[in-house]
């Protein structure tokens, strides 16, 4: 994601799933069929050619934080939208955000209300 941020991308949609007992970000093989596909497709074919890896959500959040701490990021706004299925693990996702991005997060409470005449 750092490469995308350096190229100017400021909007992200993270597909987050609870898999293998951890909250993970995923781009290709995720969701309820992932284990079936992983074992029968990747193991027998791609395992020999590619290293199978999904990123942990917490690592992605740390990557955003590391970029936000650079001088280039001053004044920048990043929009992160969540998709996927992490039902029951919302607290883990929120905890990652609060732990690593709390100083950068704009919340409803931060909103300034302007009353027009």
Residue pairs with C-beta under 8 A, 6 or more apart in sequence:
1 12
1 60
1 63
1 64
1 67
2 63
2 66
2 67
4 12
5 64
5 67
5 73
5 78
6 67
6 72
10 76
10 77
10 78
10 79
11 78
11 79
11 81
12 78
12 79
12 80
12 81
13 80
13 81
13 82
13 83
14 25
14 57
14 60
14 80
14 81
14 82
14 83
14 84
15 25
15 26
15 27
15 30
15 83
15 84
16 23
16 24
16 25
16 26
16 57
16 82
16 83
16 84
16 86
16 93
17 23
17 24
17 26
17 30
17 31
17 34
17 84
17 85
17 86
18 24
18 85
18 86
18 87
18 88
18 89
18 92
19 26
19 30
19 34
19 35
19 54
22 56
22 57
23 56
23 57
23 58
23 86
23 89
23 92
23 93
23 96
24 30
24 54
24 55
24 56
24 57
25 54
25 55
25 56
25 57
25 60
26 34
26 54
26 55
26 84
29 37
29 38
29 41
29 42
30 54
30 84
31 84
31 85
32 85
38 52
42 52
46 52
57 92
57 93
57 96
58 96
58 100
61 96
61 97
61 99
61 100
61 101
62 100
64 78
64 80
64 100
64 101
65 100
65 101
65 104
67 73
68 76
68 78
68 101
68 104
77 106
78 104
82 93
86 92
86 93
97 105
98 105
